[in-house]
Amino acid sequence: MWQPDDIVLISDPRVAAIPVRESGEELADVRGRLRLDDRLADADGSYARLRAGLLGRLERAERRLPAGYHLLVVEGYRPIATQRGYFEEYRDELLASRPDLTPEQAHVAASRYVSPVEVAPHTAGAAVDLTLCSPDGVEYDMGTAVNDNPEESDGACYTASPAISGEARANRKILASALESAGLVNYPTEWWHWSYGDRYWALATGSPYALYGPVLP
């Protein structure tokens, strides 16, 4: 399976070491402002909420896309219990399929795909999983589906994977150009995952602190 050697995973101690200066910014609803997919819809609508500052940046990114392209938001805020469940389920799958892994190695390996709850940007409303679609809502070819993990995609979920078509690579560049110009950063193991204001964003941009910490119920 292809994977680059120079990625800083979100489980890296340098990420957890970044302090948070909580801005107190409220969660805002994506509905009515950007296109929203319901594949991960939850009963209370958490998936459709993001910190107001992040949502505003996404709206700016939307306006920078070429004609015929639109952002399609799949998931935003995750309650802490949901995040913990995602992480532990994937970690346990890795341990079951690879008995050679120690618990510590499985923790790191799981962080390629799901953030440990203590540093997870989704629990802060600071991360968004999204893709590109046409005006009719048809998703463009991005090389893998949103949320394909490294094992099932054979590494094609990595943003810089060479194992995707030229069309998919071009579409990833379109997405990245719009989001980076609006101040977001990508988690390089997942082409669909972008964030602003969280600890990983702070590490990637050189900010001395994060703006958003976990949003408590």
MARMIVO-293109 format. One record per residue: x, y, z of N, C-alpha, C in turn. Coordinates in steps of 0.02 Angstrom, whole numbers. Layout:
+--------+--------+--------+--------+--------+--------+--------+--------+--------+
|     nu |     nv |     nw |    cau |    cav |    caw |     cu |     cv |     cw |
+--------+--------+--------+--------+--------+--------+--------+--------+--------+
|      X |      Y |      Z |      X |      Y |      Z |      X |      Y |      Z |
...
+--------+--------+--------+--------+--------+--------+--------+--------+--------+
This chain:
+--------+--------+--------+--------+--------+--------+--------+--------+--------+
|     nu |     nv |     nw |    cau |    cav |    caw |     cu |     cv |     cw |
+--------+--------+--------+--------+--------+--------+--------+--------+--------+
|     42 |    -60 |      0 |      0 |      0 |      0 |     44 |     63 |      0 |
|     30 |    109 |    -47 |     70 |    170 |    -50 |     52 |    216 |      7 |
|    104 |    244 |     38 |     93 |    298 |     86 |    159 |    338 |     91 |
|    153 |    404 |     95 |    213 |    446 |    100 |    245 |    439 |    169 |
|    309 |    456 |    172 |    347 |    448 |    233 |    349 |    510 |    278 |
|    329 |    567 |    251 |    341 |    630 |    286 |    278 |    661 |    316 |
|    225 |    623 |    322 |    163 |    650 |    350 |    167 |    653 |    426 |
|    147 |    709 |    454 |    140 |    715 |    527 |     69 |    692 |    544 |
|     63 |    637 |    579 |     -3 |    612 |    597 |    -31 |    652 |    655 |
|    -96 |    651 |    661 |   -128 |    691 |    713 |   -115 |    662 |    783 |
|    -91 |    600 |    787 |    -72 |    571 |    851 |     -3 |    593 |    874 |
|     33 |    631 |    832 |    100 |    654 |    849 |     97 |    697 |    913 |
|    142 |    687 |    961 |    141 |    726 |   1023 |    144 |    801 |   1012 |
|    174 |    822 |    956 |    178 |    894 |    942 |    109 |    925 |    932 |
|     61 |    886 |    909 |     -7 |    911 |    900 |    -40 |    922 |    967 |
|    -37 |    871 |   1010 |    -68 |    876 |   1076 |    -37 |    930 |   1119 |
|     27 |    946 |   1106 |     62 |    996 |   1146 |     41 |   1068 |   1131 |
|      5 |   1079 |   1077 |    -15 |   1147 |   1059 |    -72 |   1169 |   1105 |
|    -66 |   1227 |   1136 |   -119 |   1250 |   1181 |   -179 |   1275 |   1142 |
|   -236 |   1276 |   1175 |   -297 |   1303 |   1146 |   -317 |   1366 |   1182 |
|   -328 |   1419 |   1144 |   -358 |   1480 |   1171 |   -428 |   1484 |   1142 |
|   -475 |   1454 |   1176 |   -543 |   1446 |   1151 |   -574 |   1515 |   1135 |
|   -598 |   1521 |   1074 |   -626 |   1585 |   1052 |   -698 |   1595 |   1076 |
|   -731 |   1540 |   1094 |   -800 |   1545 |   1114 |   -849 |   1552 |   1057 |
|   -824 |   1545 |    996 |   -865 |   1552 |    937 |   -918 |   1497 |    934 |
|   -978 |   1515 |    915 |  -1033 |   1467 |    914 |  -1030 |   1421 |    853 |
|  -1064 |   1364 |    859 |  -1074 |   1321 |    800 |  -1129 |   1352 |    758 |
|  -1119 |   1349 |    692 |  -1168 |   1376 |    645 |  -1192 |   1320 |    600 |
|  -1252 |   1326 |    573 |  -1282 |   1274 |    532 |  -1265 |   1283 |    459 |
|  -1241 |   1229 |    429 |  -1223 |   1231 |    357 |  -1285 |   1236 |    314 |
|  -1341 |   1208 |    337 |  -1401 |   1204 |    296 |  -1425 |   1274 |    276 |
|  -1439 |   1280 |    211 |  -1460 |   1344 |    184 |  -1402 |   1389 |    163 |
|  -1341 |   1367 |    177 |  -1282 |   1408 |    159 |  -1235 |   1372 |    110 |
|  -1228 |   1305 |    118 |  -1189 |   1265 |     72 |  -1228 |   1200 |     58 |
|  -1209 |   1166 |      5 |  -1239 |   1101 |     -9 |  -1218 |   1051 |     44 |
|  -1266 |   1009 |     64 |  -1255 |    962 |    120 |  -1281 |    894 |    101 |
|  -1238 |    843 |    108 |  -1257 |    774 |     96 |  -1281 |    743 |    161 |
|  -1328 |    696 |    157 |  -1356 |    669 |    219 |  -1333 |    598 |    234 |
|  -1279 |    574 |    202 |  -1258 |    505 |    212 |  -1237 |    491 |    285 |
|  -1214 |    543 |    320 |  -1194 |    534 |    390 |  -1238 |    576 |    437 |
|  -1298 |    589 |    415 |  -1344 |    629 |    456 |  -1358 |    593 |    522 |
|  -1360 |    632 |    575 |  -1376 |    605 |    641 |  -1439 |    638 |    666 |
|  -1469 |    609 |    718 |  -1535 |    630 |    740 |  -1539 |    703 |    760 |
|  -1486 |    730 |    791 |  -1489 |    799 |    814 |  -1455 |    849 |    767 |
|  -1433 |    825 |    709 |  -1405 |    871 |    659 |  -1335 |    896 |    673 |
|  -1299 |    861 |    716 |  -1230 |    882 |    731 |  -1187 |    886 |    668 |
|  -1196 |    838 |    623 |  -1155 |    834 |    563 |  -1159 |    897 |    520 |
|  -1212 |    935 |    528 |  -1225 |    994 |    487 |  -1200 |   1059 |    519 |
|  -1163 |   1054 |    574 |  -1140 |   1114 |    609 |  -1064 |   1120 |    608 |
|  -1041 |   1182 |    605 |   -970 |   1199 |    604 |   -961 |   1264 |    643 |
|   -901 |   1276 |    667 |   -887 |   1342 |    696 |   -901 |   1395 |    643 |
|   -929 |   1451 |    667 |   -950 |   1503 |    621 |   -893 |   1528 |    577 |
|   -833 |   1533 |    606 |   -776 |   1557 |    567 |   -756 |   1510 |    511 |
|   -761 |   1445 |    525 |   -745 |   1395 |    474 |   -798 |   1396 |    419 |
|   -861 |   1401 |    438 |   -914 |   1402 |    388 |   -907 |   1463 |    343 |
|   -890 |   1520 |    371 |   -880 |   1579 |    330 |   -823 |   1570 |    281 |
|   -771 |   1536 |    301 |   -715 |   1523 |    256 |   -735 |   1475 |    201 |
|   -776 |   1426 |    217 |   -801 |   1381 |    165 |   -844 |   1418 |    114 |
|   -883 |   1465 |    137 |   -922 |   1505 |     89 |   -877 |   1545 |     42 |
|   -822 |   1570 |     69 |   -774 |   1605 |     25 |   -742 |   1556 |    -24 |
|   -725 |   1496 |      0 |   -696 |   1446 |    -44 |   -745 |   1427 |    -99 |
|   -809 |   1420 |    -82 |   -860 |   1404 |   -132 |   -860 |   1455 |   -189 |
|   -853 |   1518 |   -172 |   -854 |   1571 |   -223 |   -792 |   1569 |   -267 |
|   -739 |   1536 |   -245 |   -677 |   1533 |   -283 |   -674 |   1473 |   -330 |
|   -722 |   1429 |   -326 |   -722 |   1370 |   -369 |   -738 |   1388 |   -441 |
|   -712 |   1350 |   -488 |   -730 |   1362 |   -559 |   -805 |   1351 |   -570 |
|   -830 |   1379 |   -624 |   -900 |   1369 |   -642 |   -914 |   1295 |   -649 |
|   -971 |   1274 |   -622 |   -991 |   1204 |   -627 |   -968 |   1161 |   -568 |
|   -932 |   1191 |   -521 |   -908 |   1154 |   -462 |   -938 |   1184 |   -399 |
|   -957 |   1141 |   -352 |   -983 |   1163 |   -288 |   -956 |   1118 |   -233 |
|   -948 |   1147 |   -173 |   -931 |   1106 |   -114 |   -992 |   1066 |    -93 |
|   -980 |   1005 |    -72 |  -1032 |    962 |    -44 |  -1009 |    938 |     24 |
|  -1037 |    966 |     77 |  -1018 |    949 |    145 |  -1048 |    882 |    165 |
|  -1006 |    839 |    193 |  -1029 |    772 |    214 |  -1035 |    769 |    290 |
|   -987 |    797 |    326 |   -990 |    794 |    399 |   -948 |    849 |    430 |
|   -977 |    880 |    481 |   -941 |    932 |    518 |   -929 |    911 |    590 |
|   -965 |    943 |    635 |   -955 |    930 |    707 |   -974 |    858 |    726 |
|   -933 |    828 |    769 |   -949 |    763 |    798 |   -947 |    769 |    874 |
|   -999 |    747 |    909 |   -994 |    743 |    982 |   -937 |    697 |   1002 |
|   -911 |    709 |   1062 |   -852 |    671 |   1085 |   -866 |    596 |   1086 |
|   -926 |    576 |   1107 |   -941 |    505 |   1111 |   -940 |    473 |   1041 |
|   -964 |    509 |    991 |   -963 |    483 |    923 |   -891 |    475 |    898 |
|   -850 |    526 |    911 |   -780 |    523 |    890 |   -744 |    465 |    923 |
|   -755 |    456 |    988 |   -722 |    402 |   1024 |   -743 |    334 |    995 |
|   -807 |    327 |    978 |   -831 |    265 |    950 |   -799 |    250 |    882 |
|   -794 |    302 |    840 |   -762 |    292 |    774 |   -689 |    269 |    782 |
|   -653 |    303 |    827 |   -582 |    287 |    835 |   -572 |    216 |    862 |
|   -608 |    200 |    914 |   -599 |    135 |    946 |   -620 |     78 |    900 |
|   -672 |     89 |    861 |   -693 |     36 |    814 |   -639 |     22 |    762 |
|   -610 |     76 |    733 |   -559 |     66 |    682 |   -495 |     37 |    712 |
|   -475 |     63 |    770 |   -416 |     35 |    804 |   -424 |    -39 |    817 |
|   -484 |    -59 |    841 |   -495 |   -130 |    856 |   -496 |   -172 |    792 |
|   -520 |   -144 |    737 |   -518 |   -180 |    673 |   -445 |   -192 |    652 |
|   -403 |   -143 |    661 |   -333 |   -151 |    644 |   -300 |   -203 |    688 |
|   -314 |   -203 |    752 |   -285 |   -253 |    797 |   -308 |   -323 |    779 |
|   -372 |   -330 |    758 |   -397 |   -396 |    740 |   -366 |   -421 |    675 |
|   -355 |   -376 |    627 |   -328 |   -397 |    562 |   -253 |   -401 |    561 |
|   -220 |   -368 |    609 |   -147 |   -368 |    611 |   -123 |   -382 |    683 |
|   -121 |   -444 |    702 |   -101 |   -462 |    770 |    -29 |   -445 |    786 |
|     10 |   -426 |    736 |     79 |   -406 |    748 |     84 |   -337 |    779 |
|     30 |   -298 |    777 |     31 |   -230 |    803 |     25 |   -230 |    879 |
|     64 |   -187 |    911 |     54 |   -175 |    982 |     -3 |   -125 |    989 |
|    -33 |   -118 |   1048 |    -85 |    -68 |   1058 |    -63 |      2 |   1039 |
|      0 |     18 |   1055 |     26 |     85 |   1039 |     32 |     94 |    963 |
|     55 |     43 |    928 |     59 |     47 |    855 |    -10 |     52 |    823 |
|    -58 |     16 |    851 |   -126 |     19 |    824 |   -156 |     88 |    835 |
|   -140 |    120 |    891 |   -163 |    188 |    904 |   -138 |    236 |    851 |
|    -74 |    231 |    836 |    -44 |    274 |    785 |    -73 |    259 |    716 |
|    -78 |    195 |    700 |   -104 |    175 |    634 |   -176 |    198 |    626 |
|   -216 |    194 |    679 |   -285 |    216 |    675 |   -291 |    291 |    662 |
|   -241 |    328 |    686 |   -244 |    401 |    679 |   -233 |    424 |    607 |
|   -214 |    378 |    562 |   -211 |    396 |    491 |   -280 |    412 |    464 |
|   -331 |    382 |    496 |   -399 |    385 |    469 |   -450 |    416 |    517 |
|   -440 |    408 |    582 |   -484 |    437 |    632 |   -441 |    469 |    686 |
|   -458 |    530 |    705 |   -418 |    565 |    756 |   -432 |    537 |    826 |
|   -381 |    528 |    866 |   -392 |    513 |    937 |   -434 |    569 |    968 |
|   -478 |    551 |   1012 |   -528 |    599 |   1036 |   -496 |    660 |   1070 |
|   -438 |    651 |   1101 |   -408 |    706 |   1138 |   -383 |    763 |   1093 |
|   -374 |    750 |   1029 |   -351 |    803 |    983 |   -396 |    810 |    922 |
|   -453 |    777 |    922 |   -495 |    773 |    862 |   -525 |    841 |    843 |
|   -511 |    865 |    782 |   -540 |    929 |    762 |   -615 |    928 |    750 |
|   -643 |    870 |    733 |   -715 |    866 |    723 |   -752 |    881 |    788 |
|   -725 |    861 |    846 |   -759 |    874 |    909 |   -758 |    948 |    927 |
|   -715 |    986 |    894 |   -711 |   1058 |    905 |   -753 |   1096 |    855 |
|   -786 |   1061 |    809 |   -821 |   1095 |    755 |   -775 |   1131 |    708 |
|   -711 |   1109 |    708 |   -659 |   1143 |    670 |   -639 |   1106 |    607 |
|   -669 |   1048 |    594 |   -652 |   1008 |    535 |   -714 |    992 |    495 |
|   -703 |    984 |    431 |   -759 |    967 |    386 |   -735 |    914 |    337 |
|   -777 |    864 |    326 |   -766 |    815 |    274 |   -811 |    835 |    216 |
|   -781 |    842 |    157 |   -820 |    869 |    101 |   -791 |    846 |     35 |
|   -829 |    856 |    -18 |   -807 |    839 |    -85 |   -833 |    892 |   -133 |
|   -827 |    878 |   -198 |   -850 |    924 |   -250 |   -908 |    892 |   -287 |
|   -956 |    933 |   -308 |  -1012 |    908 |   -347 |  -1030 |    957 |   -402 |
|  -1070 |    934 |   -449 |  -1095 |    975 |   -503 |  -1155 |   1015 |   -479 |
|  -1181 |   1062 |   -519 |  -1241 |   1099 |   -498 |  -1301 |   1054 |   -485 |
|  -1301 |    994 |   -515 |  -1355 |    946 |   -505 |  -1343 |    900 |   -446 |
|  -1286 |    910 |   -411 |  -1271 |    869 |   -353 |  -1234 |    805 |   -367 |
|  -1213 |    795 |   -428 |  -1175 |    735 |   -445 |  -1102 |    744 |   -423 |
|  -1076 |    698 |   -384 |  -1008 |    704 |   -359 |   -957 |    692 |   -414 |
|   -904 |    732 |   -413 |   -850 |    724 |   -461 |   -804 |    667 |   -438 |
|   -766 |    641 |   -486 |   -718 |    588 |   -472 |   -660 |    617 |   -431 |
|   -652 |    593 |   -370 |   -598 |    616 |   -327 |   -548 |    560 |   -312 |
|   -555 |    504 |   -345 |   -508 |    448 |   -337 |   -532 |    394 |   -289 |
|   -566 |    414 |   -236 |   -597 |    367 |   -189 |   -661 |    400 |   -165 |
|   -702 |    362 |   -131 |   -760 |    391 |    -97 |   -736 |    427 |    -34 |
|   -776 |    474 |    -12 |   -763 |    505 |     54 |   -764 |    450 |    107 |
|   -715 |    451 |    151 |   -710 |    404 |    207 |   -686 |    334 |    189 |
|   -659 |    324 |    128 |   -625 |    261 |    115 |   -560 |    260 |    155 |
|   -549 |    208 |    194 |   -489 |    207 |    236 |   -428 |    183 |    196 |
|   -368 |    187 |    224 |   -308 |    169 |    187 |   -307 |     96 |    163 |
|   -336 |     51 |    203 |   -335 |    -19 |    184 |   -381 |    -33 |    124 |
|   -443 |     -7 |    128 |   -489 |    -23 |     74 |   -475 |     16 |     10 |
|   -439 |     71 |     15 |   -422 |    110 |    -45 |   -351 |     96 |    -69 |
|   -315 |     53 |    -35 |   -245 |     38 |    -51 |   -203 |    101 |    -53 |
|   -218 |    147 |     -7 |   -180 |    209 |     -1 |   -203 |    265 |    -46 |
|   -253 |    254 |    -89 |   -276 |    306 |   -134 |   -311 |    363 |    -98 |
|   -330 |    352 |    -35 |   -361 |    406 |      4 |   -311 |    460 |     23 |
|   -246 |    444 |     22 |   -196 |    495 |     36 |   -201 |    550 |    -17 |
|   -200 |    612 |      5 |   -211 |    668 |    -40 |   -164 |    668 |    -99 |
|   -101 |    650 |    -88 |    -50 |    653 |   -140 |    -40 |    585 |   -175 |
|    -86 |    538 |   -166 |    -77 |    472 |   -195 |    -68 |    475 |   -271 |
|    -18 |    439 |   -296 |     -9 |    436 |   -369 |    -56 |    384 |   -402 |
|    -91 |    345 |   -361 |   -131 |    289 |   -387 |   -202 |    309 |   -403 |
|   -211 |    369 |   -431 |   -278 |    392 |   -450 |   -273 |    419 |   -521 |
|   -331 |    428 |   -553 |   -331 |    451 |   -622 |   -312 |    525 |   -626 |
|   -295 |    546 |   -686 |   -279 |    617 |   -697 |   -338 |    661 |   -681 |
|   -398 |    637 |   -698 |   -458 |    677 |   -684 |   -468 |    686 |   -609 |
|   -459 |    632 |   -571 |   -467 |    637 |   -498 |   -414 |    682 |   -468 |
|   -353 |    678 |   -493 |   -298 |    720 |   -468 |   -314 |    794 |   -482 |
|   -341 |    808 |   -541 |   -358 |    877 |   -558 |   -414 |    903 |   -512 |
|   -463 |    860 |   -497 |   -517 |    880 |   -453 |   -493 |    892 |   -382 |
|   -447 |    851 |   -359 |   -418 |    863 |   -292 |   -381 |    930 |   -291 |
|   -348 |    948 |   -345 |   -313 |   1012 |   -348 |   -362 |   1070 |   -347 |
|   -418 |   1062 |   -381 |   -470 |   1115 |   -380 |   -495 |   1125 |   -309 |
|   -510 |   1070 |   -275 |   -534 |   1074 |   -206 |   -481 |   1107 |   -161 |
|   -419 |   1084 |   -166 |   -366 |   1110 |   -124 |   -353 |   1184 |   -136 |
|   -354 |   1205 |   -198 |   -341 |   1275 |   -215 |   -392 |   1321 |   -182 |
|   -456 |   1302 |   -185 |   -508 |   1343 |   -155 |   -504 |   1345 |    -80 |
|   -492 |   1287 |    -49 |   -492 |   1284 |     24 |   -429 |   1314 |     54 |
|   -371 |   1302 |     23 |   -309 |   1332 |     48 |   -311 |   1408 |     43 |
|   -342 |   1434 |     -9 |   -346 |   1507 |    -16 |   -391 |   1538 |     37 |
|   -434 |   1496 |     67 |   -478 |   1520 |    120 |   -449 |   1506 |    189 |
|   -387 |   1480 |    192 |   -353 |   1471 |    256 |   -360 |   1403 |    288 |
|   -389 |   1354 |    254 |   -396 |   1287 |    283 |   -334 |   1245 |    268 |
|   -325 |   1194 |    309 |   -270 |   1146 |    298 |   -299 |   1076 |    291 |
|   -265 |   1036 |    252 |   -286 |    967 |    239 |   -249 |    918 |    285 |
|   -284 |    865 |    305 |   -250 |    809 |    338 |   -229 |    762 |    282 |
|   -164 |    754 |    270 |   -140 |    723 |    208 |   -158 |    650 |    198 |
|   -184 |    617 |    248 |   -205 |    547 |    239 |   -276 |    542 |    212 |
|   -312 |    599 |    210 |   -382 |    600 |    190 |   -394 |    661 |    146 |
|   -402 |    652 |     82 |   -409 |    709 |     37 |   -471 |    751 |     53 |
|   -520 |    722 |     86 |   -584 |    755 |    100 |   -584 |    794 |    166 |
|   -534 |    785 |    207 |   -535 |    814 |    275 |   -495 |    879 |    277 |
|   -529 |    934 |    295 |   -499 |   1000 |    298 |   -519 |   1033 |    363 |
|   -476 |   1075 |    390 |   -491 |   1106 |    454 |   -463 |   1177 |    459 |
|   -490 |   1212 |    509 |   -467 |   1279 |    524 |   -475 |   1291 |    599 |
|   -423 |   1316 |    631 |   -427 |   1337 |    700 |   -413 |   1283 |    752 |
|   -401 |   1221 |    731 |   -388 |   1167 |    777 |   -313 |   1159 |    788 |
|   -294 |   1111 |    829 |   -223 |   1101 |    844 |   -182 |   1081 |    782 |
|   -210 |   1038 |    740 |   -173 |   1017 |    681 |   -163 |   1076 |    634 |
|   -213 |   1118 |    627 |   -207 |   1180 |    588 |   -152 |   1224 |    617 |
|   -150 |   1230 |    683 |    -99 |   1271 |    715 |    -29 |   1245 |    700 |
|    -20 |   1179 |    704 |     45 |   1151 |    689 |     64 |   1163 |    616 |
|     17 |   1153 |    571 |     31 |   1160 |    500 |     46 |   1232 |    480 |
|     16 |   1280 |    514 |     23 |   1350 |    495 |     74 |   1388 |    538 |
|     98 |   1356 |    590 |    145 |   1390 |    635 |    113 |   1434 |    687 |
|     47 |   1428 |    695 |     13 |   1467 |    746 |     33 |   1442 |    815 |
|     44 |   1487 |    864 |     65 |   1465 |    931 |      9 |   1432 |    971 |
|    -52 |   1438 |    948 |   -108 |   1408 |    985 |   -167 |   1395 |    937 |
|   -210 |   1350 |    958 |   -271 |   1335 |    922 |   -327 |   1382 |    945 |
|   -375 |   1392 |    902 |   -430 |   1438 |    917 |   -491 |   1401 |    945 |
|   -496 |   1337 |    930 |   -556 |   1299 |    948 |   -537 |   1235 |    984 |
|   -569 |   1223 |   1042 |   -563 |   1160 |   1077 |   -628 |   1122 |   1073 |
|   -631 |   1064 |   1104 |   -692 |   1023 |   1101 |   -754 |   1061 |   1123 |
|   -808 |   1051 |   1086 |   -872 |   1081 |   1104 |   -909 |   1030 |   1147 |
|   -924 |   1049 |   1208 |   -956 |   1003 |   1255 |  -1032 |   1008 |   1248 |
|  -1067 |    952 |   1258 |  -1141 |    952 |   1252 |  -1172 |   1002 |   1300 |
+--------+--------+--------+--------+--------+--------+--------+--------+--------+
